[in-house]
Amino acid sequence: MSGKKLINSTDECVDETISGFVSINPGLRQLDGHRVVVRADVQEVIQAGQVAILCGGGSGHEPAHAGYIGEGMLSAAVAGAVFTSPPPASILAAIRAVGLQNTGGVLVVVKNYTGDRLNFGIAVERAKAEGIKTDMVVVGEDCALSSADKTAGRRGLCGTVLVHKIAGALAQRGCSLEEIVKVVKNATTKMGTIGLCLSPCSVPGAGPTFQLAANEMELGLGIHGEAGVKRMELQSAKEAVKTMLDHMTNPSTATHFQLNKDDSVALMVNNLGGTSVLELNIVALEAVKYLERQGVKVDRAYCGCFMTSLEMAGVSLTLLKLDVDLKTCLDAPTTAPAWQHPLLTAGVTDRKTPDAMMVQVSDQQTSSDIDTPKGATLPPAEADRMYSILKNIAESLVSAEDQLNSLDRQSGDADCGSTMARGAKALLEGLGGREEPGLPVSCPSLCATALASIAENTMGGSSGALYSLLLTAAAVPLQAGVQSADWVKALRAGIDALKRYGGAEPGDRTMLDPLLTASAVFSQQVTQTTAIKAFSMAVEAAEKTAEHTANMKAQAGRASYVSADLINQPDPGAIAVATWMKAALEKLQ
């Protein structure tokens, strides 16, 4: 595991991240001499007698805590060293900055860790002694502990962010400190969080906080790099979400979250720092589906980086039971830069279930359009040969998957073979049986259009689009006829479309090179010999050109971004063209 960090200095990293955050948010200010960030308009809060909401803790959880400063959320945040509670002097300075002469008072929100409780508690007591109206709420919503043995208590995790939002909305509404404390304390009893990670984090200047094998994941970890309560084999997103929520709601555990049918909840899917957005959205979907299978109504769902643990790859799930007022607080506007909220269009107040998320779009091309032959057709024997050609092409591309992936590893993302195989497998599925083919093999023009649709819908990326262009353009000349001259025109039309939209030119080291060679040879030789002999010569020329791309300089596609010194193998797209041309020839001869 790597402990690499893009920082300047281990000692200065916290101060520099605070300075950086303030520098890009003109509505924030830093207290001189302290790791404290406050609203630039804090005096307006004080003059209005509005309750100031303050939070903080160790750094490394960004965007928490300074990211939640803004109208409708926090008034100030205090940062300690990485994973270390801030000192009482800085906390007191923050309380003074938002509480002196503030008739509304200050609410301090603290996560349930011993260091935070002690240091924030000291500052709160000193503030009270100075006459500042101050109260403190401790959040501890961790649902990982399975034993009833005495511990330091349930840890404060990502649910704290929901408390920030609720308290800030109530303060913005003008509620008193006592009213806010009552609502917030009640909310903390209605929430729970469970975490899971695939890899640990590493504190700047140190190595990983613990070790996980490549096939392991950890359940029930905290946000300071500490290990969890259970280590298990790597699971799919669906299985992992079930494991998390089953543990979280298991009544036999000492810290379980009581979840009942017909409960209305807010769900927060939190990125612990190193999880891709792709994975995060999948986890969110599985969590929503799991809860709704239990009869729970997911009224609000949030997904993103809310409270991280440096670069830890993992997620946490937080549930909060909602009533009308809590939902109103969550929906209330805020200017806090890190608060991510779901898009609620005008008049929409409820989140849809997964089954209701689809909208219908009309397809101008009906099934009858697809089934009706367009253009020239082939006699039965030739149609049967077309079936054999397509089948052999697909099987050859599936067999070439590893070879093409290996070639693509030099200049791309090693998926050319997988992309071609994906399209080939879809072709085999669509082709069906020889007696009743699923594709219109007797009508080359219509068949080319169908193949274009398969390419763009199953292959994806540039390759899918390029093959769809090639086949769509080639279909037009084949409407007029299916003689040798028509196939020459079809190939030229397809190549012209590739050049027009793809941007590649001859010699750019792409799939275009063998296609151009084959087209030139075929069109020249087809007037001098049989069509099959001419095509054989075209295929041989295409194979030589595909191999020769190893000596060409890439000037299009991903390979053009890679140093020429690192590329000494043929272009995988060009080899793929030679592969399917050779497969077609095998069934023509």
MIZAFI-353795 format. One line per 3 residues: their letters; for each residue x, y, z of C-alpha. Coordinates in nm, 3 decimals. Example, Ala and Ser with C-alpha at 12.3 -4.5 7.8 and 13.67 -1.06 7.14 Angstrom:
<sites>
AS	1.230:-0.450:0.780 | 1.367:-0.106:0.714
</sites>
This chain:
<sites>
MSG	0.000:0.000:0.000 | 0.135:0.345:-0.093 | 0.143:0.637:0.147
KKL	0.213:0.890:-0.130 | 0.055:1.233:-0.086 | 0.052:1.538:-0.311
INS	0.156:1.781:-0.037 | 0.443:2.021:0.028 | 0.513:1.936:0.390
TDE	0.371:1.695:0.645 | 0.388:1.962:0.912 | 0.222:2.232:0.704
CVD	-0.040:2.030:0.514 | -0.335:2.120:0.741 | -0.257:2.492:0.739
ETI	-0.213:2.488:0.363 | -0.536:2.301:0.296 | -0.727:2.553:0.509
SGF	-0.562:2.844:0.328 | -0.640:2.684:-0.006 | -1.004:2.627:0.083
VSI	-1.049:2.984:0.205 | -0.873:3.120:-0.104 | -1.130:2.967:-0.339
NPG	-1.433:3.061:-0.124 | -1.457:3.442:-0.093 | -1.737:3.403:0.162
LRQ	-1.498:3.251:0.418 | -1.229:3.391:0.645 | -0.960:3.232:0.865
LDG	-0.896:3.349:1.220 | -0.542:3.480:1.252 | -0.325:3.241:1.452
HRV	-0.582:2.959:1.457 | -0.701:2.676:1.235 | -1.048:2.828:1.244
VVR	-1.267:2.922:0.946 | -1.568:3.156:0.987 | -1.829:3.311:0.763
ADV	-1.715:3.641:0.619 | -2.056:3.786:0.712 | -2.045:3.652:1.069
QEV	-2.119:4.000:1.207 | -2.457:3.993:1.035 | -2.532:3.666:1.215
IQA	-2.433:3.821:1.546 | -2.629:4.141:1.490 | -2.940:3.943:1.396
GQV	-2.915:3.748:1.722 | -2.915:3.425:1.520 | -2.785:3.112:1.687
AIL	-2.436:3.036:1.555 | -2.362:2.672:1.476 | -2.002:2.559:1.527
CGG	-1.836:2.227:1.464 | -1.490:2.082:1.415 | -1.247:1.801:1.476
GSG	-0.937:1.650:1.326 | -0.844:1.720:0.965 | -0.846:1.450:0.699
HEP	-1.227:1.439:0.678 | -1.260:1.706:0.409 | -1.498:1.854:0.305
AHA	-1.593:1.829:0.672 | -1.592:2.057:0.855 | -1.517:2.390:0.688
GYI	-1.702:2.284:0.374 | -2.032:2.317:0.562 | -1.987:2.680:0.661
GEG	-2.247:2.901:0.501 | -2.590:3.048:0.534 | -2.822:2.775:0.653
MLS	-2.546:2.557:0.802 | -2.234:2.629:1.010 | -2.108:2.968:1.118
AAV	-1.756:2.842:1.195 | -1.541:2.529:1.199 | -1.229:2.437:1.394
AGA	-0.962:2.204:1.251 | -0.706:1.999:1.439 | -0.410:1.812:1.300
VFT	-0.491:1.508:1.086 | -0.719:1.278:1.289 | -0.647:1.484:1.603
SPP	-0.888:1.695:1.807 | -0.818:2.071:1.794 | -0.687:2.245:2.107
PAS	-0.929:2.425:2.343 | -0.768:2.762:2.271 | -0.864:2.747:1.903
ILA	-1.212:2.619:1.983 | -1.265:2.903:2.230 | -1.139:3.153:1.971
AIR	-1.402:3.020:1.729 | -1.678:3.044:1.990 | -1.578:3.402:2.067
AVG	-1.573:3.490:1.695 | -1.937:3.387:1.651 | -2.069:3.422:2.007
LQN	-1.947:3.748:2.158 | -2.240:3.990:2.175 | -2.459:3.730:2.003
TGG	-2.787:3.717:2.196 | -2.884:3.400:2.013 | -2.589:3.203:2.151
VLV	-2.372:2.927:2.010 | -2.444:2.559:1.952 | -2.131:2.342:1.938
VVK	-2.175:2.010:1.756 | -1.921:1.745:1.853 | -1.858:1.392:1.729
NYT	-1.839:1.130:2.002 | -1.465:1.082:2.036 | -1.293:1.123:2.371
GDR	-1.051:1.391:2.249 | -1.329:1.596:2.090 | -1.556:1.573:2.393
LNF	-1.276:1.683:2.627 | -1.126:1.965:2.421 | -1.456:2.107:2.301
GIA	-1.599:2.062:2.652 | -1.317:2.268:2.802 | -1.375:2.546:2.550
VER	-1.753:2.543:2.606 | -1.713:2.574:2.982 | -1.468:2.862:2.940
AKA	-1.707:3.035:2.702 | -1.989:3.001:2.950 | -1.763:3.147:3.219
EGI	-1.708:3.446:2.991 | -2.082:3.495:2.963 | -2.128:3.352:2.612
KTD	-2.451:3.159:2.581 | -2.324:2.817:2.469 | -2.448:2.460:2.455
MVV	-2.302:2.140:2.314 | -2.457:1.838:2.141 | -2.260:1.515:2.100
VGE	-2.337:1.299:1.796 | -2.269:0.926:1.821 | -2.465:0.730:1.560
DCA	-2.221:0.446:1.477 | -2.398:0.111:1.438 | -2.089:-0.108:1.405
LSS	-2.045:-0.228:1.763 | -2.194:-0.572:1.811 | -2.107:-0.616:2.178
ADK	-2.273:-0.463:2.483 | -1.935:-0.440:2.659 | -1.844:-0.098:2.795
TAG	-1.663:0.116:2.534 | -1.603:0.483:2.467 | -1.949:0.478:2.312
RRG	-2.087:0.501:1.960 | -1.859:0.701:1.736 | -1.974:1.016:1.561
LCG	-1.963:0.958:1.186 | -2.120:1.103:0.872 | -2.457:1.152:1.044
TVL	-2.296:1.459:1.197 | -2.331:1.633:0.861 | -2.708:1.586:0.872
VHK	-2.704:1.741:1.219 | -2.516:2.040:1.075 | -2.787:2.081:0.813
IAG	-3.077:2.049:1.054 | -2.927:2.281:1.316 | -2.827:2.537:1.052
ALA	-3.174:2.541:0.896 | -3.336:2.592:1.236 | -3.093:2.873:1.319
QRG	-3.164:3.040:0.985 | -3.535:3.011:1.064 | -3.476:3.207:1.386
CSL	-3.527:2.928:1.639 | -3.380:2.970:1.986 | -3.077:2.780:2.110
EEI	-3.299:2.574:2.339 | -3.534:2.483:2.054 | -3.248:2.383:1.826
VKV	-3.083:2.169:2.096 | -3.412:1.987:2.157 | -3.470:1.907:1.791
VKN	-3.108:1.811:1.723 | -3.077:1.583:2.025 | -3.396:1.408:1.919
ATT	-3.261:1.368:1.565 | -2.941:1.204:1.692 | -3.153:0.927:1.845
KMG	-3.314:0.858:1.508 | -3.003:0.804:1.299 | -2.744:0.538:1.237
TIG	-2.429:0.492:1.027 | -2.227:0.191:0.914 | -1.900:0.203:0.720
LCL	-1.717:-0.037:0.491 | -1.380:-0.009:0.317 | -1.177:-0.185:0.049
SPC	-0.845:-0.028:0.142 | -0.706:0.172:0.436 | -0.589:0.530:0.436
SVP	-0.246:0.664:0.523 | -0.175:0.965:0.743 | 0.066:1.215:0.581
GAG	0.418:1.114:0.673 | 0.315:0.761:0.770 | 0.212:0.436:0.604
PTF	-0.131:0.270:0.588 | -0.326:0.257:0.912 | -0.393:-0.117:0.866
QLA	-0.358:-0.381:0.597 | -0.620:-0.547:0.378 | -0.555:-0.824:0.128
ANE	-0.664:-0.777:-0.231 | -0.969:-0.999:-0.177 | -1.076:-0.849:0.158
MEL	-1.303:-0.574:0.281 | -1.357:-0.433:0.630 | -1.698:-0.372:0.790
GLG	-1.774:-0.121:1.062 | -1.465:0.098:1.054 | -1.444:0.453:1.188
IHG	-1.325:0.770:1.014 | -0.975:0.786:1.163 | -0.820:0.494:0.983
EAG	-0.905:0.251:1.262 | -1.001:-0.100:1.159 | -1.359:-0.222:1.179
VKR	-1.545:-0.496:1.358 | -1.539:-0.761:1.086 | -1.308:-0.856:0.800
MEL	-1.459:-1.051:0.512 | -1.408:-1.150:0.151 | -1.468:-0.893:-0.121
QSA	-1.834:-0.877:-0.221 | -2.036:-0.724:-0.502 | -2.198:-0.385:-0.441
KEA	-2.535:-0.552:-0.389 | -2.396:-0.804:-0.140 | -2.189:-0.539:0.041
VKT	-2.488:-0.308:0.086 | -2.696:-0.596:0.219 | -2.418:-0.691:0.462
MLD	-2.394:-0.332:0.584 | -2.764:-0.272:0.632 | -2.829:-0.619:0.776
HMT	-2.561:-0.552:1.040 | -2.687:-0.201:1.099 | -3.046:-0.312:1.166
NPS	-2.969:-0.643:1.340 | -3.160:-0.627:1.672 | -2.907:-0.858:1.838
TAT	-2.629:-0.597:1.810 | -2.588:-0.345:2.089 | -2.586:-0.041:1.863
HFQ	-2.841:-0.140:1.600 | -3.067:0.105:1.419 | -3.435:0.032:1.471
LNK	-3.591:0.035:1.126 | -3.956:-0.047:1.070 | -4.179:-0.093:0.771
DDS	-4.334:0.233:0.649 | -4.060:0.441:0.813 | -3.968:0.752:0.616
VAL	-3.591:0.800:0.603 | -3.311:1.010:0.458 | -3.025:0.805:0.315
MVN	-2.673:0.942:0.292 | -2.422:0.747:0.082 | -2.084:0.884:0.180
NLG	-1.755:0.845:-0.004 | -1.479:0.773:0.248 | -1.234:0.937:0.011
GTS	-1.107:0.697:-0.253 | -1.424:0.553:-0.408 | -1.510:0.638:-0.766
VLE	-1.837:0.813:-0.844 | -1.926:0.516:-1.065 | -1.910:0.281:-0.765
LNI	-2.081:0.529:-0.536 | -2.391:0.559:-0.754 | -2.418:0.180:-0.776
VAL	-2.402:0.156:-0.397 | -2.669:0.426:-0.372 | -2.899:0.235:-0.606
EAV	-2.852:-0.091:-0.415 | -2.916:0.084:-0.082 | -3.238:0.242:-0.208
KYL	-3.357:-0.091:-0.351 | -3.270:-0.277:-0.030 | -3.460:-0.031:0.189
ERQ	-3.764:-0.018:-0.032 | -3.781:-0.397:-0.040 | -3.817:-0.371:0.337
GVK	-4.113:-0.139:0.295 | -3.912:0.168:0.399 | -3.979:0.496:0.219
VDR	-3.656:0.667:0.115 | -3.778:1.027:0.107 | -3.438:1.187:0.060
AYC	-3.113:1.040:-0.071 | -2.773:1.209:-0.077 | -2.461:1.075:-0.244
GCF	-2.107:1.213:-0.249 | -1.806:1.309:-0.037 | -1.949:1.435:0.293
MTS	-1.710:1.310:0.560 | -1.401:1.131:0.434 | -1.108:0.946:0.583
LEM	-0.833:1.083:0.360 | -0.799:0.849:0.059 | -0.971:0.544:0.209
AGV	-1.156:0.346:-0.057 | -1.493:0.274:0.093 | -1.837:0.404:0.178
SLT	-2.060:0.467:0.474 | -2.438:0.456:0.481 | -2.633:0.683:0.713
LLK	-3.006:0.661:0.782 | -3.216:0.928:0.951 | -3.582:0.876:1.034
LDV	-3.774:1.173:0.902 | -4.071:1.374:1.009 | -4.214:1.674:0.824
DLK	-3.996:1.926:1.009 | -3.670:1.734:0.963 | -3.739:1.694:0.591
TCL	-3.808:2.068:0.569 | -3.474:2.136:0.738 | -3.289:1.912:0.494
DAP	-3.457:2.083:0.198 | -3.389:2.435:0.328 | -3.143:2.634:0.112
TTA	-2.780:2.674:0.214 | -2.477:2.841:0.063 | -2.233:2.591:0.218
PAW	-2.006:2.482:-0.069 | -1.983:2.114:0.026 | -2.351:2.041:0.080
QHP	-2.475:1.821:-0.204 | -2.847:1.789:-0.243 | -3.073:1.596:-0.481
LLT	-3.229:1.782:-0.771 | -3.586:1.865:-0.681 | -3.765:2.024:-0.975
AGV	-4.050:2.265:-0.921 | -4.347:2.091:-0.763 | -4.152:1.770:-0.691
TDR	-4.113:1.692:-0.323 | -4.079:1.313:-0.321 | -3.803:1.085:-0.449
KTP	-3.919:0.826:-0.700 | -3.877:0.453:-0.649 | -3.637:0.275:-0.890
DAM	-3.936:0.133:-1.079 | -4.075:0.482:-1.140 | -3.753:0.643:-1.260
MVQ	-3.798:0.555:-1.628 | -3.976:0.776:-1.878 | -4.100:0.650:-2.210
VSD	-3.968:0.790:-2.537 | -4.122:0.722:-2.872 | -3.915:0.539:-3.128
QQT	-3.985:0.669:-3.477 | -3.868:0.342:-3.627 | -4.126:0.070:-3.565
SSD	-4.069:-0.303:-3.572 | -4.254:-0.321:-3.903 | -4.001:-0.077:-4.050
IDT	-3.715:-0.303:-3.945 | -3.875:-0.621:-4.074 | -3.963:-0.477:-4.416
PKG	-3.681:-0.541:-4.668 | -3.523:-0.230:-4.818 | -3.321:-0.256:-5.137
ATL	-3.169:-0.545:-5.323 | -3.194:-0.897:-5.185 | -2.989:-1.214:-5.214
PPA	-3.110:-1.551:-5.341 | -3.149:-1.820:-5.068 | -2.806:-1.979:-5.126
EAD	-2.628:-1.643:-5.105 | -2.831:-1.546:-4.797 | -2.718:-1.870:-4.634
RMY	-2.358:-1.784:-4.719 | -2.407:-1.438:-4.566 | -2.523:-1.608:-4.246
SIL	-2.209:-1.824:-4.242 | -1.985:-1.521:-4.302 | -2.137:-1.322:-4.018
KNI	-2.118:-1.616:-3.782 | -1.753:-1.679:-3.866 | -1.668:-1.311:-3.824
AES	-1.825:-1.304:-3.480 | -1.654:-1.624:-3.366 | -1.316:-1.504:-3.494
LVS	-1.344:-1.173:-3.306 | -1.439:-1.354:-2.985 | -1.134:-1.579:-3.025
AED	-0.909:-1.276:-3.086 | -1.015:-1.096:-2.765 | -0.698:-1.164:-2.566
QLN	-0.467:-1.087:-2.859 | -0.636:-0.753:-2.928 | -0.642:-0.658:-2.559
SLD	-0.271:-0.733:-2.537 | -0.196:-0.509:-2.835 | -0.415:-0.234:-2.689
RQS	-0.226:-0.242:-2.360 | 0.062:-0.049:-2.517 | -0.138:0.250:-2.631
GDA	-0.485:0.234:-2.485 | -0.675:0.092:-2.193 | -0.638:-0.273:-2.299
DCG	-1.002:-0.317:-2.394 | -1.004:-0.328:-2.775 | -1.047:-0.705:-2.775
STM	-1.317:-0.692:-2.510 | -1.500:-0.423:-2.705 | -1.490:-0.620:-3.028
ARG	-1.585:-0.942:-2.848 | -1.878:-0.767:-2.683 | -2.012:-0.665:-3.023
AKA	-1.937:-1.009:-3.169 | -2.128:-1.187:-2.892 | -2.424:-0.958:-2.949
LLE	-2.402:-1.039:-3.320 | -2.408:-1.413:-3.248 | -2.709:-1.367:-3.021
GLG	-2.891:-1.155:-3.278 | -2.800:-1.385:-3.564 | -3.001:-1.673:-3.424
GRE	-3.035:-2.007:-3.601 | -2.952:-2.081:-3.962 | -3.307:-2.191:-4.046
EPG	-3.467:-1.873:-3.906 | -3.198:-1.605:-3.877 | -3.262:-1.317:-3.641
LPV	-3.097:-1.073:-3.881 | -3.216:-0.994:-4.236 | -2.927:-1.175:-4.405
SCP	-3.111:-1.185:-4.737 | -3.107:-0.804:-4.760 | -2.748:-0.673:-4.723
SLC	-2.857:-0.310:-4.689 | -3.101:-0.382:-4.407 | -2.853:-0.626:-4.251
ATA	-2.581:-0.359:-4.248 | -2.818:-0.120:-4.071 | -2.900:-0.385:-3.812
LAS	-2.530:-0.455:-3.759 | -2.470:-0.082:-3.712 | -2.732:-0.079:-3.439
IAE	-2.565:-0.376:-3.267 | -2.227:-0.204:-3.282 | -2.338:0.126:-3.132
NTM	-2.560:-0.030:-2.866 | -2.326:-0.302:-2.741 | -1.967:-0.209:-2.818
GGS	-1.972:0.144:-2.681 | -1.699:0.407:-2.700 | -1.518:0.509:-3.018
SGA	-1.509:0.160:-3.167 | -1.885:0.118:-3.148 | -1.941:0.456:-3.309
LYS	-1.685:0.397:-3.583 | -1.827:0.060:-3.682 | -2.178:0.201:-3.672
LLL	-2.070:0.480:-3.907 | -1.894:0.234:-4.139 | -2.198:0.005:-4.162
TAA	-2.462:0.279:-4.176 | -2.289:0.452:-4.465 | -2.221:0.121:-4.643
AVP	-2.591:0.032:-4.628 | -2.693:0.306:-4.870 | -2.516:0.182:-5.187
LQA	-2.639:-0.171:-5.112 | -2.998:-0.055:-5.150 | -2.941:-0.027:-5.525
GVQ	-2.777:-0.364:-5.580 | -2.555:-0.639:-5.441 | -2.318:-0.692:-5.731
SAD	-1.939:-0.655:-5.697 | -1.950:-0.290:-5.803 | -2.210:-0.222:-5.532
WVK	-1.990:-0.376:-5.263 | -1.700:-0.159:-5.383 | -1.922:0.149:-5.349
ALR	-2.041:0.034:-5.007 | -1.688:-0.005:-4.876 | -1.587:0.335:-5.013
AGI	-1.895:0.500:-4.860 | -1.815:0.349:-4.522 | -1.452:0.463:-4.539
DAL	-1.557:0.815:-4.640 | -1.784:0.833:-4.336 | -1.501:0.722:-4.109
KRY	-1.271:0.989:-4.251 | -1.538:1.259:-4.236 | -1.647:1.202:-3.876
GGA	-1.358:1.011:-3.720 | -1.086:1.259:-3.810 | -0.827:0.997:-3.909
EPG	-0.630:1.009:-4.231 | -0.433:0.741:-4.422 | -0.116:0.655:-4.235
DRT	-0.245:0.768:-3.895 | -0.213:0.412:-3.758 | -0.582:0.328:-3.719
MLD	-0.841:0.081:-3.845 | -0.874:0.308:-4.148 | -0.538:0.197:-4.292
PLL	-0.623:-0.168:-4.373 | -0.970:-0.063:-4.487 | -0.823:0.183:-4.737
TAS	-0.575:-0.075:-4.865 | -0.845:-0.340:-4.903 | -1.076:-0.096:-5.081
AVF	-0.806:0.011:-5.327 | -0.701:-0.346:-5.412 | -1.056:-0.480:-5.434
SQQ	-1.182:-0.200:-5.662 | -0.880:-0.241:-5.890 | -0.878:-0.620:-5.910
VTQ	-1.250:-0.689:-5.925 | -1.260:-0.575:-6.289 | -0.973:-0.805:-6.383
TTA	-1.057:-1.131:-6.204 | -1.333:-1.299:-6.009 | -1.488:-1.119:-5.714
IKA	-1.369:-1.385:-5.468 | -1.012:-1.373:-5.604 | -1.019:-0.993:-5.589
FSM	-1.141:-1.001:-5.230 | -0.874:-1.256:-5.142 | -0.607:-1.019:-5.271
AVE	-0.771:-0.731:-5.080 | -0.765:-0.929:-4.755 | -0.400:-1.022:-4.802
AAE	-0.314:-0.655:-4.858 | -0.519:-0.551:-4.553 | -0.335:-0.801:-4.333
KTA	0.004:-0.667:-4.446 | -0.107:-0.308:-4.382 | -0.239:-0.398:-4.038
EHT	0.096:-0.550:-3.947 | 0.276:-0.251:-4.096 | 0.097:-0.013:-3.855
ANM	0.361:-0.121:-3.603 | 0.600:0.107:-3.793 | 0.358:0.399:-3.824
KAQ	0.341:0.699:-3.594 | 0.002:0.723:-3.425 | -0.170:1.050:-3.510
AGR	-0.527:0.968:-3.413 | -0.700:0.790:-3.127 | -0.559:0.724:-2.778
ASY	-0.228:0.601:-2.916 | -0.151:0.952:-3.042 | -0.103:1.064:-2.681
VSA	0.155:0.797:-2.610 | 0.526:0.835:-2.687 | 0.614:0.666:-3.015
DLI	0.908:0.499:-2.842 | 0.665:0.297:-2.632 | 0.463:0.163:-2.924
NQP	0.618:-0.117:-3.128 | 0.322:-0.346:-3.192 | 0.054:-0.325:-3.462
DPG	-0.254:-0.115:-3.399 | -0.524:-0.337:-3.238 | -0.804:-0.172:-3.437
AIA	-0.622:-0.242:-3.761 | -0.561:-0.606:-3.663 | -0.932:-0.638:-3.577
VAT	-1.020:-0.526:-3.931 | -0.782:-0.782:-4.080 | -0.930:-1.047:-3.852
WMK	-1.290:-1.003:-3.961 | -1.194:-0.964:-4.328 | -1.005:-1.292:-4.317
AAL	-1.302:-1.459:-4.145 | -1.533:-1.337:-4.421 | -1.296:-1.468:-4.687
EKL	-1.288:-1.814:-4.527 | -1.659:-1.858:-4.590 | -1.651:-1.703:-4.936
Q	-1.390:-1.941:-5.073
</sites>
